[in-house]
């Protein structure tokens, strides 16, 4: 069974980004990026499927989740070309639980804890290692005119067929629509 956890603590019993408070861990959905490629050795590594990883760095104390998320965003950008998931930084990110099953693909895989160093870091030390990585500019728009939106057909024509197949292809399972929707959104994010 697919099981997930979130590294953030929340002030309410809902996983909304606004409710995330603190964490004691830095998490990165490394995907194809080898753990040895990171600028600090992960405290532990989880293998979610063959050659796909999630890496974690233990912190010496609770830190604000928003600050940790900014570091993770820098890490994801720094290692994107090595296969790191560029969407691994949201404060409400879900990560796979070791011992559970990864069933997103046709062949299911057991999620395994594959390395554990016990290393503990300060957030400041990790931030210093990625201080050279620029984050994309955030543009806030208030009461902006959206103009005319494209039609559904125009939008669909810009999405690769393999992404559309997530919902329209023969592999769609109605009982797993939430997982399919999450996969679709993640792939759209990667697509740009």
C-alpha positions as CSV (number, residue, x, y, z in Angstrom):
1,X,0.0,0.0,0.0
2,X,1.2,3.5,-0.8
3,X,1.8,5.4,2.4
4,X,3.0,9.0,2.8
5,X,4.2,11.3,5.5
6,X,4.9,15.0,5.7
7,X,8.1,16.3,7.4
8,X,6.2,19.5,8.6
9,X,4.3,20.0,11.8
10,X,0.9,21.7,11.4
11,X,-1.0,23.9,13.8
12,X,-4.3,22.3,12.6
13,X,-5.2,18.7,11.5
14,X,-5.0,19.6,7.8
15,X,-2.1,19.7,5.5
16,X,-2.4,23.2,4.2
17,X,0.8,25.2,3.4
18,X,-0.4,28.1,5.6
19,X,-0.7,25.7,8.6
20,X,2.8,24.3,8.4
21,X,4.9,25.5,11.4
22,X,8.2,23.8,12.0
23,X,10.3,20.9,11.0
24,X,13.4,19.2,12.2
25,X,14.4,17.8,8.8
26,X,15.4,18.9,5.3
27,X,13.8,16.7,2.6
28,X,14.5,16.4,-1.1
29,X,12.7,14.2,-3.6
30,X,15.9,13.5,-5.4
31,X,14.4,11.1,-8.0
32,X,17.3,10.3,-10.3
33,X,19.8,12.6,-8.6
34,X,22.3,10.3,-6.8
35,X,22.5,11.1,-3.1
36,X,26.3,11.6,-3.4
37,X,25.7,14.6,-5.7
38,X,24.4,16.7,-2.9
39,X,26.7,19.2,-1.2
40,X,26.2,17.6,2.2
41,X,25.9,13.9,2.8
42,X,22.2,13.0,3.6
43,X,21.5,11.8,7.1
44,X,19.4,9.1,5.5
45,X,18.4,8.0,2.1
46,X,15.1,6.2,1.1
47,X,15.0,4.3,-2.2
48,X,11.4,4.6,-3.6
49,X,12.0,2.5,-6.7
50,X,15.1,1.4,-8.6
51,X,17.5,4.4,-8.9
52,X,14.9,6.8,-7.4
53,X,15.7,8.4,-4.1
54,X,14.4,10.7,-1.3
55,X,17.1,12.3,0.8
56,X,16.9,13.7,4.3
57,X,19.2,15.9,6.4
58,X,18.4,15.9,10.2
59,X,18.5,19.3,11.9
60,X,19.8,20.0,15.3
61,X,16.6,21.8,16.3
62,X,13.1,22.7,15.1
63,X,13.2,25.4,12.3
64,X,10.5,27.3,10.6
65,X,9.2,25.2,7.7
66,X,9.1,28.2,5.3
67,X,12.8,28.8,5.8
68,X,13.6,25.1,5.3
69,X,11.4,25.1,2.2
70,X,13.5,27.9,0.7
71,X,16.7,25.9,1.2
72,X,15.0,22.8,-0.4
73,X,14.0,25.0,-3.3
74,X,17.6,26.0,-3.8
75,X,18.8,22.4,-3.5
76,X,16.2,21.3,-6.1
77,X,17.3,24.0,-8.5
78,X,21.0,23.2,-8.0
79,X,20.5,19.5,-8.7
80,X,17.7,19.7,-11.3
81,X,20.1,18.8,-14.2
82,X,21.1,15.7,-12.2
83,X,17.5,14.5,-12.0
84,X,16.3,16.1,-8.8
85,X,12.5,16.8,-8.7
86,X,12.1,20.5,-9.0
87,X,8.8,20.4,-7.1
88,X,10.1,18.9,-3.9
89,X,10.2,22.1,-1.9
90,X,6.6,22.9,-0.9
91,X,6.1,23.0,2.9
92,X,3.3,20.4,2.7
93,X,5.2,17.9,0.5
94,X,4.3,14.3,0.9
95,X,7.2,11.7,1.1
96,X,7.0,7.9,1.0
97,X,7.2,5.8,4.1
98,X,9.9,3.2,4.2
99,X,8.4,-0.3,4.3
100,X,5.4,0.8,2.2
101,X,4.7,0.0,-1.4
102,X,5.3,2.3,-4.3
103,X,2.5,1.3,-6.7
104,X,2.5,4.4,-9.1
105,X,4.1,2.2,-11.8
106,X,3.0,-1.1,-13.3
107,X,5.6,-2.9,-11.3
108,X,5.3,-2.2,-7.6
109,X,8.3,-1.6,-5.4
110,X,9.0,-1.7,-1.7
111,X,10.2,1.7,-0.4
112,X,13.4,1.1,1.6
113,X,15.6,3.0,3.9
114,X,19.0,2.3,2.2
115,X,21.4,4.5,4.0
116,X,21.6,6.2,7.4
117,X,24.6,8.2,8.6
118,X,23.1,9.7,11.8
119,X,24.7,13.0,10.7
120,X,22.9,16.1,12.2
121,X,23.3,19.5,10.7
122,X,22.4,23.1,11.5
123,X,20.1,24.8,9.1
124,X,22.7,27.6,8.7
125,X,25.4,25.2,7.6
126,X,23.2,23.7,4.9
127,X,22.0,27.1,3.8
128,X,25.6,28.2,3.4
129,X,26.3,25.3,1.0
130,X,23.5,26.5,-1.3
131,X,23.8,30.3,-0.9
132,X,25.1,30.6,-4.5
133,X,21.8,29.3,-5.9
134,X,19.3,32.0,-7.0
135,X,15.6,31.4,-6.6
136,X,13.3,32.5,-9.3
137,X,11.7,35.9,-8.8
138,X,8.2,35.9,-7.3
139,X,5.8,38.3,-8.9
140,X,2.8,39.2,-6.9
141,X,-0.1,40.5,-8.9
142,X,-3.1,42.1,-7.2
143,X,-6.4,42.7,-9.0
144,X,-4.7,42.1,-12.4
145,X,-6.8,41.8,-15.5
146,X,-6.5,38.3,-16.8
147,X,-7.6,39.1,-20.3
148,X,-9.3,36.4,-22.3
149,X,-8.4,32.9,-21.2
150,X,-7.5,30.3,-23.8
151,X,-10.1,27.6,-24.6
152,X,-9.9,24.1,-23.2
153,X,-8.9,22.9,-26.7
154,X,-6.0,25.5,-26.9
155,X,-4.7,24.4,-23.5
156,X,-5.0,20.7,-24.3
157,X,-3.1,21.2,-27.6
158,X,-0.1,22.5,-25.5
159,X,0.1,19.5,-23.2
160,X,2.1,16.5,-24.3
161,X,-0.1,13.5,-25.2
162,X,1.6,11.2,-22.6
163,X,0.4,13.6,-19.9
164,X,-3.1,13.7,-21.2
165,X,-3.1,9.9,-21.2
166,X,-2.9,10.1,-17.4
167,X,-6.7,10.8,-17.4
168,X,-7.8,9.7,-20.9
169,X,-5.6,6.7,-21.6
170,X,-6.3,3.0,-20.8
171,X,-4.2,3.2,-17.6
172,X,-6.6,5.5,-15.8
173,X,-8.2,3.8,-12.8
174,X,-11.2,5.8,-11.4
175,X,-10.5,4.6,-7.8
176,X,-7.0,6.2,-8.1
177,X,-8.1,9.5,-9.6
178,X,-6.5,11.5,-6.7
179,X,-3.1,9.9,-7.4
180,X,-3.6,10.4,-11.1
181,X,-4.4,14.0,-10.6
182,X,-1.4,14.5,-8.4
183,X,0.8,12.8,-11.0
184,X,-0.7,15.0,-13.7
185,X,-0.1,18.2,-11.7
186,X,3.5,17.2,-10.9
187,X,4.2,16.4,-14.6
188,X,2.7,19.7,-15.7
189,X,4.9,21.4,-13.2
190,X,8.0,19.6,-14.6
191,X,6.8,20.3,-18.2
192,X,6.7,24.0,-17.4
